[in-house]
Amino acid sequence: MDEHDWYYDNDAEPPPPGGAAVDRACVARICCLAWPRFTDSDWEKLGRIYQVLPGWQADSPDVARWFSTPEDGDAHLWASVEPSGLQVGGVLPAETWREWDIRFRQAVAAACLPRFS
């Protein structure tokens, strides 16, 4: 599976790839994780991945969050388990998003979490 086959962006104008000059990234991504194939071990792996990513907010009461809550600051990221996959959204400095996203995708691949394209 190619690394780009298992996620897609819902935003109308995604940020330019690579090092293009963009100050902020408005994130609206679906990571196509195959929930029906997840085992208890896979859920535990996903939880550990969340915790090692930059900006992890361990005290979030509702969904997985990084950096801050939308109410606490303008740089925030969240993830929610949805039927279509893991929905990731928020607003971050573009470089912070690129770094977080690369680390997340590498961790998912290394953990061999079930994905679909």
ChimeraX attribute file (.defattr): number of C-alpha atoms within 10 A of each C-alpha:
attribute: neighborCount
match mode: 1-to-1
recipient: residues
	/A:1	8
	/A:2	6
	/A:3	10
	/A:4	10
	/A:5	12
	/A:6	17
	/A:7	19
	/A:8	14
	/A:9	15
	/A:10	13
	/A:11	11
	/A:12	7
	/A:13	8
	/A:14	13
	/A:15	16
	/A:16	11
	/A:17	9
	/A:18	8
	/A:19	9
	/A:20	10
	/A:21	11
	/A:22	12
	/A:23	10
	/A:24	15
	/A:25	20
	/A:26	19
	/A:27	22
	/A:28	17
	/A:29	19
	/A:30	21
	/A:31	23
	/A:32	20
	/A:33	23
	/A:34	17
	/A:35	19
	/A:36	8
	/A:37	11
	/A:38	15
	/A:39	12
	/A:40	7
	/A:41	10
	/A:42	17
	/A:43	13
	/A:44	12
	/A:45	17
	/A:46	16
	/A:47	12
	/A:48	12
	/A:49	18
	/A:50	20
	/A:51	16
	/A:52	12
	/A:53	17
	/A:54	14
	/A:55	16
	/A:56	18
	/A:57	19
	/A:58	11
	/A:59	9
	/A:60	13
	/A:61	8
	/A:62	8
	/A:63	12
	/A:64	19
	/A:65	25
	/A:66	22
	/A:67	18
	/A:68	17
	/A:69	16
	/A:70	14
	/A:71	8
	/A:72	9
	/A:73	10
	/A:74	14
	/A:75	20
	/A:76	22
	/A:77	25
	/A:78	22
	/A:79	18
	/A:80	15
	/A:81	15
	/A:82	13
	/A:83	12
	/A:84	12
	/A:85	19
	/A:86	18
	/A:87	22
	/A:88	19
	/A:89	20
	/A:90	20
	/A:91	19
	/A:92	20
	/A:93	15
	/A:94	20
	/A:95	17
	/A:96	15
	/A:97	20
	/A:98	16
	/A:99	12
	/A:100	18
	/A:101	14
	/A:102	10
	/A:103	16
	/A:104	18
	/A:105	17
	/A:106	14
	/A:107	19
	/A:108	17
	/A:109	13
	/A:110	9
	/A:111	13
	/A:112	11
	/A:113	19
	/A:114	16
	/A:115	19
	/A:116	14
	/A:117	14
